[in-house]
Amino acid sequence: MCFFMLFMVQLKPQSLAMSHEYVGPVLEGQTVYVQGWFSLPYVPVRLNVINISEKDIDVMVKKEVLIHRPYVTHTFFWEEYEYPDTVLVSPVPVTIPAYTTCGAFEGRMYITGTTLPTDVKFTFYLENDTTDDFEVIVSYKADLAEVKRTTQSLVFSPAFPNPAHGQVSFSYELPPGTKGVKLTVYSAEGQPLKEAEVHNRSGTISFNTQDLNQGIYFYMFSIAGKQVESGKFIIQR
């Protein structure tokens, strides 16, 4: 007498595929290495999210920092918004039509000091079916060519994150004995809005931007009333 056993294997649904702007097609769970020097205020990784199904899908993304490092923050740009370091899951999905590539995702690593390699996992999944997902790991082994701007022996970082949402920060390093340093944020019309005095030789100054409208703002570091560094940043909601 013979017995036959039938095993039913439920295959994982797969509506998503991925590619990298330089690497090309990316496999599920693959690690993408980002190396070199970048002139932006952050180190980017740009991914194309591809809908390989025959229907429109609403896609979410989740961020998980696998290796935490000091002086590093991780944001991600998804469709039209940059979500700050504190946001781990996109608040709203992005709709990708059937058989269409969405090239609007970018992971961003901001560096405000010397750091070591760090890894981040991004998981893209369907809003109505979390089992239909695609994971990719980004391993940052890069640095910024202009992560800091130096004026003589004064060192300042650009505003970060930029665009800002609820908070904007600035890092600095000062030589011994430096006094009378201020950081001021101005409106596009030149009106001073926020100000902080710098007392330590190095550190980070953060401003809450919840009370400011969307738009372009300027900042200035000054010593005894004289400008030594300036720049601009954007606030988005």
LUMTIDREN-765816 format. One record per residue (C-alpha): residue in one letter; x, y, z negated. Coordinates in steps of 0.02 Angstrom, whole numbers, padded with zeros to 5 digits, always signed. Each point is the difference from the previous one (the first is absolute). Example, Ala and Ser with C-alpha at 12.3 -4.5 7.8 and 13.67 -1.06 7.14 Angstrom:
BEGIN
A+00615-00225-00390;S+00069+00172+00033;
This chain:
BEGIN
M+00000+00000+00000;C+00068+00169+00048;F-00037+00164-00083;F+00018+00167+00084;M+00019+00161-00096;L-00032+00167+00081;F+00088+00150-00073;M-00075+00168+00036;V+00127+00141+00005;Q-00068+00175-00004;L+00111+00113+00100;K+00034+00174-00062;P-00092+00131+00104;Q+00118+00110+00099;S-00057+00163+00077;L+00161+00097-00022;A+00171+00003+00079;M+00145+00118-00025;S+00145+00078+00094;H+00142+00118-00045;E+00052+00146+00109;Y+00176-00070+00021;V-00007-00183-00053;G-00153-00043+00105;P-00124-00135-00055;V+00004-00036-00188;L-00045-00170-00072;E-00114-00025-00150;G+00105+00022-00157;Q+00153+00059+00097;T+00123+00122-00077;V+00037+00156+00102;Y+00166+00082-00042;V+00018+00188+00007;Q+00182+00054+00007;G+00098+00155+00045;W-00009+00185-00034;F-00154+00108+00028;S-00014+00188+00017;L-00181+00005-00060;P-00041+00038-00183;Y-00044-00185-00015;V+00049-00170+00073;P-00141-00060+00115;V-00057-00169+00063;R-00131+00006+00138;L-00112-00150+00030;N-00131-00034+00132;V-00153-00090-00069;I-00084-00103+00137;N-00179-00064+00003;I+00010-00165+00093;S-00184-00042-00028;E-00149+00030+00113;K-00087+00117-00120;D+00035+00166-00084;I+00075-00019-00174;D+00020+00113-00152;V+00177-00020-00068;M+00066+00042-00173;V+00182+00001-00056;K+00077-00043-00169;K+00174+00052-00056;E+00105-00100-00123;V+00175+00058-00049;L+00101-00159-00023;I+00163+00083-00057;H-00016+00161-00099;R+00143+00125+00004;P+00028+00166-00088;Y-00009+00159+00105;V-00114-00088+00126;T-00185+00021+00038;H-00100-00095+00131;T-00145+00076+00094;F-00091-00058+00155;F-00080+00092+00145;W-00158-00086+00064;E-00097+00079+00144;E-00010+00184-00054;Y+00059+00004-00180;E+00156-00029-00102;Y-00044-00088-00162;P+00114+00039-00148;D+00109-00121-00097;T-00137-00031-00128;V-00124-00065+00130;L+00019-00188+00023;V-00153-00033+00110;S-00068+00111+00138;P-00161+00081-00062;V-00086-00017+00168;P+00018-00123+00144;V+00060+00037+00176;T-00110-00066+00139;I+00096-00087+00140;P-00100-00044+00156;A+00010-00175+00075;Y+00164-00042+00086;T+00072+00169-00045;T+00164+00056-00078;C+00000+00129-00139;G+00170+00083-00011;A-00044+00118-00142;F+00083-00090-00147;E+00163+00059-00076;G+00082-00051-00163;R+00106+00139-00075;M+00138-00010-00129;Y+00047+00164-00084;I+00171+00010-00083;T+00051+00132-00126;G+00168-00072-00051;T+00121-00143+00025;T-00093-00165+00014;L+00014-00183+00046;P-00097-00106+00126;T-00184-00021-00039;D-00139-00112+00069;V-00184+00039+00026;K-00138-00119+00056;F-00145+00065+00103;T-00155-00108+00016;F-00128+00044+00133;Y-00170-00082-00019;L-00180+00012+00057;E-00112+00100-00115;N-00136-00133+00008;D+00117-00151-00006;T+00156+00013-00108;T+00058-00172+00058;D+00023+00067+00176;D+00164+00088-00032;F+00176+00030+00062;E+00152+00030-00111;V+00164+00082+00045;I+00147+00041-00114;V+00103+00155+00031;S+00178-00003-00066;Y+00073+00175-00008;K+00190+00002+00013;A+00010+00178+00059;D+00036+00174-00060;L-00038+00177+00052;A+00125+00106+00094;E-00081+00153-00079;V-00081-00069-00156;K+00072+00150-00090;R+00038+00174+00060;T+00153+00080-00078;T+00027+00186-00024;Q+00180+00015-00059;S-00002-00111-00156;L-00189+00008-00023;V-00097-00153+00058;F-00186-00003+00038;S-00115-00131+00075;P-00141+00044+00119;A-00178-00001-00069;F-00068-00176-00019;P-00118-00077+00042;N-00035+00108+00151;P-00144+00012+00039;A-00048+00009-00184;H-00167-00052-00073;G-00015+00018-00187;Q+00180+00044-00042;V+00158+00067+00080;S+00176-00021-00072;F+00175+00072+00022;S+00166-00071-00060;Y+00155+00103-00036;E+00179-00005-00064;L+00089+00155-00066;P+00182+00034-00045;P+00041+00031-00184;G-00045+00171-00067;T-00133+00041+00130;K-00135+00111-00075;G-00154+00095+00058;V-00059-00134+00123;K-00183+00002+00049;L-00108-00100+00119;T-00150+00091+00073;V-00139-00062+00113;Y-00080+00125+00118;S-00156+00002+00108;A+00017+00020+00188;E-00034+00186-00028;G+00148+00014-00120;Q-00099+00007-00163;P+00089-00087-00146;L-00110-00140-00067;K+00107-00108-00114;E+00166+00025-00086;A+00118-00100-00108;E+00162+00046-00085;V+00144-00123+00018;H+00092-00033-00163;N+00086-00168+00028;R+00149-00033+00112;S-00098-00131+00098;G-00174-00068+00008;T-00166+00005+00090;I-00134+00134-00007;S-00178-00048+00044;F-00152+00109+00031;N-00182-00054-00005;T-00078+00047+00168;Q-00179-00048-00039;D-00045+00184-00021;L+00072+00049+00169;N-00089-00007+00166;Q+00056-00098+00152;G+00132+00089+00102;I+00180+00054+00012;Y+00097+00062-00151;F+00177+00064-00026;Y+00121-00023-00143;M+00158+00091-00054;F+00140-00035-00123;S+00076+00161-00062;I+00142+00049-00117;A-00016+00169-00088;G-00132+00048+00128;K+00106-00045+00153;Q-00060-00137+00118;V+00116-00151+00013;E-00116-00129+00080;S-00171-00002+00079;G-00116-00110+00101;K-00181-00043+00032;F-00120-00143-00034;I-00178-00046+00046;I-00146-00043-00114;Q-00128-00123+00068;R-00157-00071-00078;
